[in-house]
Amino acid sequence: MADAPTPTQSPHGSRANGGEADVEGAAAAKSTGARATQPADTEVLARAQAGDHQAFAQLYNLHKRRIYSLCLRMVGNVAEAEDLTQEAFLQLHRKIATFRGDSAFSTWLHRLAVNVVLMQLRKKGLSLISLDETMEPNPEEGPSRSFGAPDLTLTGTIDRLVLERAIADLPAGYRLIFILHDVEGFEHNEIASMLDCSIGNSKSQLHKARLKLRDVLRTQNRQEARP
């Protein structure tokens, strides 16, 4: 798909400050503005469902950037992300008539894209963290804490490239939840609907992803502090 755009926004949506980003801001930032409903979306969607190819092209142009961005962050390869984006919109073309409005269209479309990405990751033999894993606390992770509390508590600043690499190195299951929640801005109930898991499991995955990121960033900070 030659015209799939390269995302220009930092994957974590954080504030730039001399090439660095605040850690808590990076974890908490959400791209809610990009999810605002366009006034004409409902009409365009209805026309696309009725077989209007021009309306479908409009939907593609409205949503292709975020779908491509999601695919790229999950697979880390431009050519593969372009192919997956194309496949996601092919799936949309086949299934758009089945959309009934039970959720936001963007949530429904992201679910299609996520399924395409997960199928590709499984074909590649990558291990996915089970979304049905227990929420029992792991002694190695220290005391449990409320899932609603801030998780990344490092102070100071880090280079955004370090954070991007840390996100890319997360296990695929953790990375998916982190991207959908902290990058794309979806709420846990929306993620649960996309992935057919419980809200509690979505929160658990995000919590574990943030713990892993925090450990990586702490290690990086310690290495940089050495004389």
C-alpha positions in Angstrom: 0.0 0.0 0.0 2.1 2.8 -1.3 0.2 5.7 0.2 0.2 4.5 3.8 1.6 7.4 5.8 4.5 7.3 8.2 3.3 8.5 11.6 4.8 11.7 12.7 3.7 11.7 16.3 5.9 10.2 19.0 4.5 6.8 19.9 3.9 7.8 23.5 2.3 11.2 22.7 4.5 12.9 25.3 5.8 16.4 25.6 9.1 17.1 23.8 11.7 19.0 25.8 15.0 19.3 24.1 14.6 15.8 22.6 13.5 14.3 25.9 10.1 13.3 27.3 8.6 13.2 30.8 8.2 9.6 31.9 4.8 9.9 33.6 3.5 12.1 30.8 4.6 9.4 28.3 2.7 6.7 30.2 -0.4 8.7 30.8 -0.8 10.6 27.5 -3.7 9.6 25.4 -4.5 10.6 21.8 -8.2 11.4 22.6 -8.2 14.3 20.2 -7.6 12.0 17.3 -10.7 10.0 18.3 -13.1 12.9 18.2 -16.2 12.0 16.1 -16.3 13.8 12.8 -19.8 15.3 12.1 -20.0 13.7 8.7 -18.7 10.3 9.9 -22.2 8.7 10.4 -23.4 9.7 6.9 -20.1 8.6 5.2 -20.3 5.3 7.1 -23.9 4.7 6.0 -23.0 5.4 2.4 -20.0 3.1 2.6 -22.2 0.3 4.0 -24.6 0.8 1.1 -21.8 0.1 -1.3 -20.6 3.7 -2.1 -16.9 3.3 -3.1 -16.2 7.0 -2.8 -17.6 6.9 0.8 -15.4 3.9 1.6 -12.4 5.9 0.3 -13.3 8.7 2.6 -13.3 6.3 5.6 -10.0 5.0 4.5 -8.5 8.4 4.4 -10.0 9.3 7.8 -8.6 6.2 9.6 -5.6 4.9 7.6 -3.0 6.9 9.6 -4.0 5.5 13.0 -4.4 1.9 11.7 -1.0 2.1 10.0 0.5 3.6 13.2 -0.9 0.7 15.3 0.4 -1.9 12.9 3.8 -0.3 12.7 4.2 -0.1 16.5 3.2 -3.7 16.8 5.5 -5.2 14.1 8.2 -2.6 13.9 8.6 -3.0 10.1 7.4 -0.4 7.6 6.7 -2.8 4.7 5.0 -5.3 6.9 2.9 -2.6 8.6 1.8 -1.3 5.1 0.7 -4.9 4.2 -1.2 -5.3 7.4 -2.9 -2.0 7.0 -4.0 -3.0 3.5 -5.3 -6.3 4.9 -7.2 -4.5 7.7 -9.0 -2.3 5.2 -9.7 -5.3 2.9 -11.3 -7.0 6.0 -13.2 -3.7 6.6 -14.5 -3.7 3.0 -15.7 -7.3 3.4 -17.3 -6.8 6.8 -18.5 -3.1 6.9 -22.1 -4.1 6.3 -22.0 -6.1 9.5 -21.3 -3.0 11.7 -24.4 -2.3 13.8 -23.2 0.6 15.9 -22.9 -1.4 19.2 -19.6 0.4 19.8 -17.8 3.4 18.2 -16.8 2.7 14.6 -13.2 3.5 15.5 -13.2 0.8 18.2 -14.8 -1.7 15.8 -12.2 -0.9 13.1 -9.3 -1.2 15.6 -10.6 -4.6 16.6 -10.4 -5.7 13.0 -6.9 -4.4 12.7 -5.8 -5.9 16.0 -7.0 -9.3 14.8 -5.1 -9.0 11.6 -1.9 -8.1 13.5 -2.4 -10.9 16.0 -2.8 -13.4 13.2 0.4 -12.2 11.7 2.3 -12.4 15.0 1.1 -16.0 15.5 2.2 -17.0 12.0 5.6 -15.7 12.8 5.6 -17.9 15.9 5.9 -15.0 18.4 4.8 -15.8 21.9 1.8 -13.7 23.0 1.1 -13.1 26.7 -2.3 -14.7 27.4 -5.0 -12.2 27.9 -6.6 -14.7 30.2 -3.7 -15.0 32.6 -4.4 -14.8 36.3 -4.4 -11.5 38.1 -2.8 -13.0 41.2 0.1 -10.8 42.3 3.6 -12.0 41.4 6.0 -11.9 44.4 8.8 -10.8 42.1 6.9 -7.6 41.1 6.7 -6.3 44.7 3.6 -5.3 46.6 0.4 -5.1 44.6 -1.1 -1.7 43.9 -4.4 -0.3 42.7 -4.7 -0.5 38.9 -6.1 3.0 38.9 -3.0 4.5 40.4 -0.1 5.9 38.4 2.4 3.2 37.7 5.4 4.8 36.1 6.9 6.9 39.0 10.4 7.6 37.8 11.5 11.2 38.2 13.6 13.1 35.7 13.5 12.8 32.0 14.5 10.2 29.4 15.2 10.3 25.8 12.1 9.4 23.8 14.1 6.9 21.7 14.9 5.0 24.8 11.2 4.8 25.7 10.3 3.8 22.1 12.8 1.0 22.2 11.5 -0.2 25.6 8.0 -0.3 24.3 9.1 -2.2 21.2 10.8 -4.8 23.4 7.7 -5.5 25.5 6.2 -9.0 24.9 3.6 -8.7 22.2 0.6 -9.1 24.5 1.8 -6.4 26.9 2.8 -4.1 24.1 -0.7 -4.4 22.5 -2.5 -3.4 25.6 0.0 -0.6 26.4 -0.3 0.8 22.8 -4.1 0.6 22.8 -4.5 2.3 26.2 -1.6 4.7 26.7 -0.9 5.5 23.1 -4.2 5.2 21.2 -6.2 6.3 24.2 -8.8 3.6 24.4 -10.5 2.9 27.7 -10.3 -0.6 29.3 -13.9 -1.4 28.4 -13.2 -0.7 24.8 -10.0 -2.8 24.8 -11.9 -5.6 26.5 -14.4 -5.5 23.7 -11.7 -5.5 21.0 -9.8 -8.4 22.4 -12.6 -10.4 23.9 -11.1 -10.3 27.4 -12.3 -8.9 30.7 -11.7 -5.3 31.8 -9.8 -6.7 34.8 -7.4 -8.6 32.5 -6.9 -5.5 30.4 -5.9 -3.6 33.5 -3.7 -6.4 34.6 -1.8 -6.5 31.3 -1.3 -2.7 31.3 -0.1 -2.9 34.9 2.5 -5.6 34.0 3.5 -3.7 30.9 4.2 -0.5 32.9 6.2 -2.5 35.5 8.4 -3.9 32.7 8.9 -0.5 31.2 9.7 1.0 34.5 12.4 -1.6 35.1 14.0 -1.0 31.7 14.0 2.7 32.2 15.5 2.5 35.7 18.2 0.2 34.4 18.9 2.8 31.6 19.1 5.6 34.1 21.5 3.7 36.3 23.8 2.9 33.4 23.8 6.6 32.3 24.6 7.7 35.9 27.8 5.5 36.0 31.0 7.6 35.8 
